[in-house]
């Protein structure tokens, strides 16, 4: 606060991230990269390992718009879903980006044992550790593939340069109503992330 008692807004620090190409090996800590396979292949580890057991699955197409011309690929909020895996993919195989951090949901027994003092309670009721700035990565997705996010994977996006893009999304019917925990990096850490190639 200044002498008048009013708080001055501080400009957030910009953290520049270089995108990592999303491949099965580079994305394994966050989920899976699912690529095209021949028709008739049997189910195996290369297929999306889904957990849709806690509700009614919802598969839909999201139409997203960039409201600003030449909008930078930036984000300051990151979200996770504790009860479901989520799948996202661009219709048409266009290039897009996703900010991520590893899942940080905490078992309540760990907190009782005093092993995790940084845990906070989400509005959904479970405990988690907020993501650290240095743990955030950005992945670039292109071509005929989609991302399957593990339960609890923090994510920001999809981000893209085009004016509009359509994405298919598989989650639960009420994921964004009752299973949506968000961390605000500007408010909590004073940073915004910028994707630069």
C-alpha positions as CSV (number, residue, x, y, z in Angstrom):
1,X,0.0,0.0,0.0
2,X,1.1,3.5,-0.6
3,X,0.8,6.5,1.8
4,X,-2.9,7.0,0.8
5,X,-3.7,3.5,1.9
6,X,-4.4,2.2,-1.6
7,X,-2.6,-0.8,-2.9
8,X,-0.5,-0.3,-6.0
9,X,-0.7,-3.1,-8.6
10,X,2.7,-4.6,-9.3
11,X,3.4,-5.7,-12.9
12,X,3.9,-9.4,-12.9
13,X,7.3,-10.9,-13.9
14,X,7.1,-12.6,-17.3
15,X,8.5,-16.1,-17.2
16,X,9.5,-17.2,-20.8
17,X,9.0,-20.9,-21.6
18,X,10.2,-22.6,-24.8
19,X,7.7,-25.2,-26.0
20,X,8.6,-28.9,-25.9
21,X,7.3,-31.0,-28.7
22,X,4.7,-33.4,-27.2
23,X,5.8,-37.0,-27.7
24,X,5.0,-40.1,-25.7
25,X,8.4,-39.8,-23.9
26,X,8.4,-36.0,-23.3
27,X,4.9,-35.9,-22.0
28,X,4.9,-39.1,-19.8
29,X,5.0,-37.2,-16.4
30,X,1.7,-35.5,-17.3
31,X,-0.2,-38.1,-19.3
32,X,-0.1,-39.6,-22.7
33,X,0.3,-38.5,-26.3
34,X,-2.0,-40.6,-28.4
35,X,-1.1,-40.9,-32.1
36,X,-2.8,-42.6,-35.0
37,X,-2.7,-46.4,-35.1
38,X,-3.8,-48.9,-37.7
39,X,-7.5,-49.9,-37.7
40,X,-7.8,-53.3,-36.0
41,X,-5.0,-52.9,-33.5
42,X,-5.9,-54.3,-30.1
43,X,-6.0,-52.2,-27.0
44,X,-2.6,-51.7,-25.4
45,X,-0.4,-49.3,-23.5
46,X,-0.2,-47.0,-26.6
47,X,-4.0,-46.3,-26.2
48,X,-5.4,-43.7,-23.8
49,X,-5.6,-45.2,-20.3
50,X,-8.8,-43.5,-19.2
51,X,-10.5,-43.0,-15.8
52,X,-14.1,-42.0,-16.3
53,X,-15.4,-44.0,-13.4
54,X,-16.6,-41.2,-11.2
55,X,-19.4,-39.8,-13.3
56,X,-21.0,-39.6,-16.7
57,X,-18.5,-39.2,-19.6
58,X,-18.9,-36.1,-21.8
59,X,-17.3,-36.0,-25.2
60,X,-17.8,-32.7,-27.0
61,X,-16.3,-30.2,-29.4
62,X,-15.1,-26.9,-27.9
63,X,-15.1,-23.9,-30.2
64,X,-12.4,-21.4,-28.9
65,X,-11.7,-17.9,-30.2
66,X,-8.7,-15.6,-29.7
67,X,-10.4,-12.4,-29.0
68,X,-7.3,-10.3,-29.6
69,X,-5.5,-10.1,-32.8
70,X,-1.9,-11.4,-32.5
71,X,-2.7,-12.5,-28.9
72,X,0.4,-13.7,-27.2
73,X,0.6,-17.3,-26.0
74,X,0.5,-16.3,-22.3
75,X,-1.2,-17.7,-19.2
76,X,-1.3,-17.0,-15.5
77,X,-4.0,-19.4,-14.3
78,X,-3.6,-23.2,-14.2
79,X,-6.2,-25.8,-13.4
80,X,-6.5,-29.5,-12.6
81,X,-9.3,-32.1,-12.2
82,X,-9.0,-34.6,-9.4
83,X,-11.6,-37.0,-10.4
84,X,-11.0,-37.7,-14.1
85,X,-8.5,-38.1,-16.9
86,X,-9.1,-35.6,-19.6
87,X,-8.4,-35.8,-23.4
88,X,-7.8,-32.8,-25.6
89,X,-7.1,-32.7,-29.3
90,X,-7.3,-30.2,-32.2
91,X,-9.8,-31.0,-34.9
92,X,-7.7,-30.9,-38.1
93,X,-4.3,-31.5,-36.5
94,X,-3.5,-27.7,-36.2
95,X,-0.7,-26.6,-33.9
96,X,-1.6,-25.7,-30.3
97,X,0.1,-25.4,-26.9
98,X,-0.7,-26.6,-23.4
99,X,1.0,-25.3,-20.2
100,X,1.3,-28.1,-17.6
101,X,2.7,-29.0,-14.2
102,X,2.8,-32.5,-12.5
103,X,-0.2,-33.6,-10.4
104,X,0.2,-32.5,-6.8
105,X,-2.9,-34.0,-5.1
106,X,-1.9,-35.0,-1.5
107,X,-3.2,-38.1,0.4
108,X,-4.8,-36.9,3.6
109,X,-2.7,-39.5,5.5
110,X,0.5,-37.7,4.4
111,X,-0.7,-34.5,6.0
112,X,-1.7,-36.3,9.2
113,X,1.8,-37.7,9.5
114,X,3.2,-34.2,9.1
115,X,4.9,-35.1,5.8
116,X,3.4,-32.3,3.8
117,X,3.0,-28.9,5.5
118,X,2.4,-26.9,2.2
119,X,-0.8,-28.7,1.4
120,X,-4.0,-26.6,1.0
121,X,-7.6,-27.7,0.7
122,X,-9.4,-27.2,-2.6
123,X,-13.0,-26.1,-2.8
124,X,-13.7,-29.6,-3.9
125,X,-12.5,-31.0,-0.5
126,X,-9.2,-32.7,-1.3
127,X,-5.7,-31.5,-0.4
128,X,-3.1,-30.4,-2.9
129,X,0.2,-28.6,-3.1
130,X,0.2,-25.5,-5.3
131,X,2.4,-25.8,-8.4
132,X,5.9,-24.2,-8.2
133,X,6.8,-21.6,-10.9
134,X,9.8,-23.7,-11.9
135,X,7.8,-26.8,-12.4
136,X,5.6,-25.3,-15.2
137,X,6.3,-26.5,-18.8
138,X,4.7,-25.8,-22.2
139,X,4.1,-28.5,-24.8
140,X,3.5,-28.0,-28.5
141,X,1.1,-30.3,-30.1
142,X,0.8,-30.7,-33.9
143,X,-0.6,-33.2,-36.3
144,X,-3.0,-36.1,-35.8
145,X,-2.6,-36.7,-32.0
146,X,-4.3,-35.8,-28.8
147,X,-3.2,-35.4,-25.2
148,X,-4.6,-37.5,-22.3
149,X,-4.0,-35.7,-19.0
150,X,-3.5,-37.8,-15.9
151,X,-5.9,-37.2,-13.0
152,X,-4.6,-34.1,-11.3
153,X,-2.3,-32.8,-14.0
154,X,-2.3,-29.0,-13.9
155,X,-3.0,-27.5,-17.3
156,X,-3.4,-24.1,-19.0
157,X,-4.9,-23.8,-22.4
158,X,-5.3,-24.9,-25.1
159,X,-3.3,-21.9,-26.4
160,X,-3.1,-21.2,-30.2
161,X,-2.2,-18.5,-32.7
162,X,-5.1,-18.9,-35.0
163,X,-8.2,-16.7,-34.8
164,X,-10.4,-19.7,-33.9
165,X,-9.9,-23.4,-33.3
166,X,-12.1,-26.4,-32.5
167,X,-11.0,-29.0,-30.0
168,X,-12.5,-32.3,-29.0
169,X,-12.7,-32.8,-25.2
170,X,-13.4,-35.9,-23.2
171,X,-14.0,-35.4,-19.5
172,X,-17.0,-35.9,-17.2
173,X,-20.4,-34.2,-17.6
174,X,-19.8,-32.0,-14.5
175,X,-16.0,-31.7,-14.5
176,X,-16.0,-27.9,-14.8
177,X,-18.8,-27.5,-12.2
178,X,-17.6,-29.7,-9.3
179,X,-14.0,-30.8,-10.1
180,X,-12.1,-27.6,-11.0
181,X,-9.2,-26.4,-8.8
182,X,-7.3,-23.3,-10.1
183,X,-4.1,-21.6,-9.1
184,X,-3.5,-18.0,-10.0
185,X,0.2,-17.3,-10.6
186,X,-0.2,-13.5,-10.7
187,X,-2.0,-13.4,-7.4
188,X,0.1,-16.1,-5.6
189,X,3.5,-15.8,-7.3
190,X,3.6,-12.5,-9.2
191,X,4.3,-14.2,-12.5
192,X,2.8,-14.7,-16.0
193,X,4.1,-17.3,-18.4
194,X,4.9,-16.5,-22.0
195,X,5.4,-19.1,-24.7
196,X,8.2,-18.3,-27.1
197,X,9.5,-20.3,-30.0
